[in-house]
Amino acid sequence: MPAAAGTPQQETDALLALLLAGGPVRPLRTLLDRAGSACAALAAGAEAWRAAGIASRQAQALAAPVGGSPLRHIRHWLEQPGHHLLGWQAADYPAALRSSPNPPLALFVDGDPACLWQPAIAVVGCRTPSSGGRDTAYAFARGLAASGLCVASGLAAGVDAAVHRAALDAGCTTFAVIGTGPDQAYPRRHASLQQAVAAAGAVVSEYPPGTPPRSGQFPARNRLLAALCLGTVVIEAGERSGALITARLAAEAGREVFAVPGSLHNPMARGCHRLIRDGATLVTQPADVLEGVANLAGELAGALQNRLLAPIPEAPRSPCPAPTLPDPDHQRLWNALGYDPTGMDTLTERTGLTASRLSSMLLVMELQGTVASAHGRYART
């Protein structure tokens, strides 16, 4: 029988010890699953570690967990408002990521973890786009955000930055998956943009606070971005581009891949043309993307409903009193909705809930047929 879990602080410290041990992640996930808690995993001992596949160097690190300045820095970061650690066994660990080929042991989140459960589209591209490419990225992101989707990217220069700014300008949720610790901005000039993204949605990293930029971390973060989203749209990417890595990882995770074609004379369009040749869906407007992710959105709705533990009532055939919903937040949202379309800002004011929380619940209601949406406004059906 697995040992009892420790206090929340003890569990956090034990999870950080597992993270800081480094090495392959799969054996650490196996150890956590077998032990039942991070404290139990750390206390299991060398024999249990070996049985889970823990490498000898990892075992040495687990036997003498890292302390001192690194641990204090991480603890201090976690103590700040809006900072979260989502471990592998946490209920809020994103379902889309959990089912991906190589999920991390934990996520550090600056912002609202609930937005990682929203239906999202990644929009990526090169760091030095043409003026037209930057405008296209902005327009696609703005259009997708207006449709109710969360728009995500990697907070890099070029296309990524245009995508996040478009979502912010539209007053919509966006999240960024970065290749440094969540307290590090890369490039440094994006520090204010990173803060704005965290305030409007979330900045996500598998790397602990204090982790500086290293080249190998950026391709690795691409798998998280791809897995957290229903699909990936590539806009202007050279033949050797990190955006193509994200697209490949998206396909491997069972997500949709879309590519925007460009001029035959633009070297930054060659990666997109290659993707289209290899089977990616050619898209010229945001509506093409929405059509392509409909099935995956339904799967996400099922995961959301399980997480929220709130059965969605059948759509009433005639005006009648609201059904009684077991989750108070759902009841509050249902009461705030009418038969006239209502915008997200109004629903936020009426319910006191965050936009990301409302979006998650509205998605489930919409796919169950009790709510209809049009142009970012919602009404009972």
Backbone hydrogen bonds, N-H to C=O, Kabsch-Sander energy under -0.5 kcal/mol:
donor,donor_aa,acceptor,acceptor_aa,energy
11,E,7,T,-3.0
12,T,8,P,-2.3
13,D,9,Q,-2.5
14,A,10,Q,-2.5
15,L,11,E,-2.5
16,L,12,T,-2.4
17,A,13,D,-2.0
18,L,14,A,-1.9
19,L,15,L,-2.4
20,L,16,L,-3.0
21,A,17,A,-0.8
22,G,19,L,-1.6
28,L,24,P,-0.5
29,R,25,V,-2.2
30,T,26,R,-2.4
31,L,27,P,-2.6
32,L,28,L,-2.3
33,D,29,R,-2.5
34,R,30,T,-2.3
35,A,31,L,-2.6
36,G,32,L,-2.5
41,A,37,S,-2.2
42,L,38,A,-2.3
43,A,39,C,-1.8
44,A,40,A,-0.7
44,A,41,A,-0.6
49,W,45,G,-2.2
50,R,46,A,-2.6
51,A,47,E,-2.1
52,A,48,A,-1.4
53,G,50,R,-1.4
54,I,49,W,-2.6
59,A,55,A,-2.7
60,Q,56,S,-2.2
61,A,57,R,-1.7
62,L,58,Q,-2.5
63,A,59,A,-2.0
64,A,60,Q,-1.0
71,L,67,G,-0.7
72,R,68,G,-2.3
73,H,69,S,-2.6
74,I,70,P,-2.0
75,R,71,L,-2.7
76,H,72,R,-2.6
77,W,73,H,-2.1
78,L,74,I,-2.4
79,E,75,R,-1.4
80,Q,76,H,-0.5
80,Q,77,W,-1.3
83,H,80,Q,-1.7
84,H,109,V,-2.5
86,L,107,L,-2.8
87,G,85,L,-0.8
88,W,105,L,-1.6
90,A,87,G,-1.9
93,Y,90,A,-1.5
98,R,94,P,-2.3
99,S,95,A,-1.6
100,S,97,L,-1.7
107,L,86,L,-1.9
108,F,205,S,-3.5
109,V,84,H,-2.5
109,V,107,L,-0.5
110,D,203,V,-2.7
111,G,82,G,-2.9
111,G,109,V,-0.7
112,D,201,G,-3.1
115,C,112,D,-1.5
116,L,113,P,-1.7
117,W,114,A,-1.8
118,Q,115,C,-1.0
121,I,150,C,-2.4
122,A,231,G,-2.6
123,V,152,A,-2.4
124,V,233,V,-2.8
126,C,235,I,-0.6
126,C,236,E,-2.8
134,R,130,S,-2.5
135,D,131,S,-2.1
136,T,132,G,-2.4
137,A,133,G,-2.5
138,Y,134,R,-2.3
139,A,135,D,-2.6
140,F,136,T,-2.8
141,A,137,A,-2.5
142,R,138,Y,-2.6
143,G,139,A,-2.4
144,L,140,F,-2.7
145,A,141,A,-2.5
146,A,142,R,-2.2
147,S,143,G,-1.1
148,G,145,A,-1.6
149,L,144,L,-1.7
150,C,119,P,-2.7
151,V,173,T,-1.4
152,A,121,I,-2.7
153,S,175,F,-1.5
159,V,126,C,-2.1
160,D,157,A,-0.7
161,A,156,A,-0.9
162,A,158,G,-1.9
163,V,159,V,-2.3
164,H,160,D,-2.2
165,R,161,A,-2.4
166,A,162,A,-2.0
167,A,163,V,-1.9
168,L,164,H,-2.4
169,D,165,R,-2.8
170,A,166,A,-1.6
171,G,168,L,-1.4
172,C,167,A,-2.7
175,F,151,V,-1.1
176,A,202,A,-2.2
177,V,153,S,-2.0
178,I,176,A,-0.6
178,I,204,V,-2.6
181,G,211,T,-2.7
184,Q,181,G,-2.0
190,H,187,P,-2.1
191,A,188,R,-1.7
194,Q,190,H,-3.0
195,Q,191,A,-2.0
196,A,192,S,-2.0
197,V,193,L,-2.4
198,A,194,Q,-2.2
199,A,195,Q,-1.9
200,A,196,A,-1.8
201,G,197,V,-2.1
202,A,174,T,-1.3
203,V,110,D,-2.0
204,V,176,A,-3.3
205,S,108,F,-2.1
211,T,208,P,-1.8
214,R,179,G,-0.5
217,Q,214,R,-1.6
218,F,214,R,-0.7
218,F,215,S,-1.0
220,A,216,G,-1.1
221,R,217,Q,-2.0
222,N,218,F,-1.1
223,R,219,P,-0.6
223,R,220,A,-1.0
224,L,220,A,-0.6
224,L,221,R,-0.6
225,L,221,R,-1.9
226,A,222,N,-2.5
227,A,223,R,-2.2
228,L,224,L,-2.3
229,C,225,L,-0.6
229,C,226,A,-0.8
230,L,120,A,-3.0
231,G,120,A,-0.7
232,T,256,E,-2.3
233,V,122,A,-3.4
234,V,232,T,-0.5
234,V,258,F,-2.3
235,I,124,V,-2.8
235,I,233,V,-0.5
236,E,260,V,-0.5
237,A,268,M,-1.7
244,L,241,S,-0.7
245,I,241,S,-1.1
246,T,242,G,-2.1
247,A,243,A,-2.2
248,R,244,L,-2.5
249,L,245,I,-2.6
250,A,246,T,-2.3
251,A,247,A,-2.1
252,E,248,R,-2.2
253,A,249,L,-1.6
254,G,251,A,-1.5
255,R,250,A,-3.0
256,E,230,L,-1.8
258,F,232,T,-3.1
259,A,281,T,-2.4
260,V,234,V,-2.3
266,N,263,S,-1.5
269,A,266,N,-2.2
270,R,267,P,-0.9
271,G,237,A,-2.3
272,C,237,A,-0.6
273,H,269,A,-2.3
274,R,270,R,-2.2
275,L,271,G,-2.1
276,I,272,C,-2.3
277,R,273,H,-2.3
278,D,274,R,-1.9
279,G,276,I,-1.2
280,A,275,L,-2.9
281,T,257,V,-2.4
283,V,259,A,-2.1
288,D,285,Q,-1.4
289,V,285,Q,-0.8
289,V,286,P,-0.7
290,L,286,P,-2.0
291,E,287,A,-1.9
292,G,288,D,-1.2
293,V,289,V,-1.1
293,V,290,L,-0.5
294,A,291,E,-0.7
297,A,293,V,-2.1
298,G,294,A,-1.4
299,E,295,N,-1.4
300,L,296,L,-2.2
301,A,297,A,-2.1
302,G,298,G,-1.6
303,A,299,E,-1.7
304,L,300,L,-2.6
305,Q,301,A,-2.5
306,N,302,G,-2.0
307,R,303,A,-2.2
308,L,304,L,-2.9
309,L,305,Q,-1.2
310,A,305,Q,-0.9
325,L,323,P,-0.6
331,Q,327,D,-2.1
332,R,328,P,-2.5
333,L,329,D,-2.4
334,W,330,H,-2.9
335,N,331,Q,-2.4
336,A,332,R,-1.5
337,L,333,L,-1.3
342,T,378,Y,-2.3
344,M,376,G,-0.7
347,L,343,G,-2.0
348,T,344,M,-2.6
349,E,345,D,-2.1
350,R,346,T,-2.6
351,T,347,L,-2.3
352,G,348,T,-2.5
358,L,354,T,-2.4
359,S,355,A,-2.6
360,S,356,S,-1.9
361,M,357,R,-1.9
362,L,358,L,-3.0
363,L,359,S,-2.2
364,V,360,S,-1.5
365,M,361,M,-2.5
366,E,362,L,-2.8
367,L,363,L,-2.4
368,Q,364,V,-1.5
369,G,365,M,-0.6
369,G,366,E,-0.8
370,T,365,M,-2.1
371,V,365,M,-1.1
372,A,379,A,-2.8
374,A,377,R,-2.2
377,R,374,A,-1.3
378,Y,342,T,-2.8
379,A,372,A,-2.1
380,R,338,G,-3.0
381,T,370,T,-1.7
